[in-house]
């Protein structure tokens, strides 16, 4: 499996949510964060490999994360999905 170079993404978050964000981010200014991100569809997975279980815990960014796996789902490579839904 070969990982692509991470891209940089900026997110504008409410201060209350900012407190619950886990490590791996750098505060830029006024509640905006810069974080490295890799789309799961951009990972060079071994041919015909599959993912038995994908667990997503992304504090309110579930839809964005699921969108990064469209190809994996279309190819039926993900067998089980577990995620925690955060509505905010």
LOROVO-528110 format. One record per residue (C-alpha): residue in one letter; x negated, y, z negated. Coordinates in Angstrom, 1 decimal, decimal comma, padded with zeros to 4 digits, always signed. Last residue first. Example, Ala and Ser with C-alpha at 12.3 -4.5 7.8 and 13.67 -1.06 7.14 Angstrom:
BEGIN
SITE   r        u        v        w
SITE   S   -013,7   -001,1   -007,1
SITE   A   -012,3   -004,5   -007,8
//
This chain:
BEGIN
SITE   r        u        v        w
SITE   X   +023,8   +019,8   -015,1
SITE   X   +024,9   +016,3   -014,5
SITE   X   +022,1   +013,7   -015,3
SITE   X   +022,5   +010,2   -013,8
SITE   X   +020,2   +007,6   -015,2
SITE   X   +019,1   +005,2   -012,4
SITE   X   +018,7   +001,5   -011,8
SITE   X   +018,5   +000,2   -008,2
SITE   X   +018,2   -003,4   -007,2
SITE   X   +017,2   -005,1   -003,9
SITE   X   +015,2   -002,3   -002,2
SITE   X   +013,8   -003,4   +001,2
SITE   X   +017,1   -003,4   +003,0
SITE   X   +015,6   -001,7   +006,0
SITE   X   +018,2   +001,1   +005,7
SITE   X   +017,5   +001,3   +001,9
SITE   X   +013,8   +001,7   +002,5
SITE   X   +014,4   +004,3   +005,3
SITE   X   +016,7   +006,4   +003,1
SITE   X   +014,3   +006,4   +000,1
SITE   X   +013,4   +010,1   -000,1
SITE   X   +017,2   +010,9   -000,1
SITE   X   +017,5   +008,8   -003,3
SITE   X   +014,9   +011,1   -005,0
SITE   X   +016,7   +014,3   -003,9
SITE   X   +020,0   +012,8   -005,2
SITE   X   +018,5   +011,8   -008,5
SITE   X   +017,0   +015,2   -009,3
SITE   X   +018,8   +015,7   -012,6
SITE   X   +016,2   +014,4   -015,0
SITE   X   +014,1   +012,2   -012,7
SITE   X   +014,5   +008,7   -014,1
SITE   X   +014,7   +006,4   -011,1
SITE   X   +014,1   +002,6   -011,5
SITE   X   +013,6   +000,6   -008,3
SITE   X   +013,9   -003,2   -008,7
SITE   X   +012,8   -006,1   -006,4
SITE   X   +011,0   -003,8   -003,9
SITE   X   +010,3   -005,6   -000,7
SITE   X   +007,4   -006,3   +001,6
SITE   X   +008,0   -007,1   +005,3
SITE   X   +005,0   -005,1   +006,3
SITE   X   +002,9   -003,7   +003,4
SITE   X   +004,3   -000,3   +002,3
SITE   X   +002,7   +002,9   +003,8
SITE   X   +004,3   +005,4   +001,4
SITE   X   +006,2   +008,1   +003,3
SITE   X   +009,7   +006,6   +002,6
SITE   X   +008,9   +007,0   -001,1
SITE   X   +008,5   +010,7   -000,6
SITE   X   +005,5   +011,9   -002,7
SITE   X   +005,7   +014,9   -005,0
SITE   X   +003,2   +017,1   -006,8
SITE   X   +004,9   +019,7   -009,0
SITE   X   +005,0   +023,5   -009,1
SITE   X   +007,5   +024,9   -011,6
SITE   X   +009,5   +028,1   -011,7
SITE   X   +010,9   +029,3   -015,0
SITE   X   +009,6   +032,9   -014,8
SITE   X   +006,1   +032,1   -013,6
SITE   X   +003,9   +029,2   -012,4
SITE   X   +004,4   +026,5   -014,9
SITE   X   +002,4   +023,4   -014,0
SITE   X   +004,0   +020,0   -013,8
SITE   X   +002,8   +016,5   -014,5
SITE   X   +004,4   +016,2   -017,9
SITE   X   +008,1   +015,8   -018,7
SITE   X   +010,8   +018,3   -018,1
SITE   X   +013,1   +018,6   -021,1
SITE   X   +012,1   +022,2   -022,1
SITE   X   +012,6   +023,4   -018,5
SITE   X   +016,2   +022,3   -018,7
SITE   X   +017,2   +024,9   -021,2
SITE   X   +015,1   +027,5   -019,4
SITE   X   +017,1   +027,0   -016,2
SITE   X   +015,0   +025,6   -013,4
SITE   X   +013,7   +027,0   -010,1
SITE   X   +011,7   +024,2   -008,4
SITE   X   +008,6   +024,5   -006,4
SITE   X   +007,2   +021,5   -004,4
SITE   X   +003,6   +020,6   -003,6
SITE   X   +002,8   +017,7   -001,3
SITE   X   +001,0   +014,6   -002,5
SITE   X   -001,4   +013,0   -000,1
SITE   X   +000,1   +009,8   +001,3
SITE   X   -000,2   +006,5   -000,7
SITE   X   -001,4   +003,4   +001,0
SITE   X   +000,0   +000,0   +000,0
//
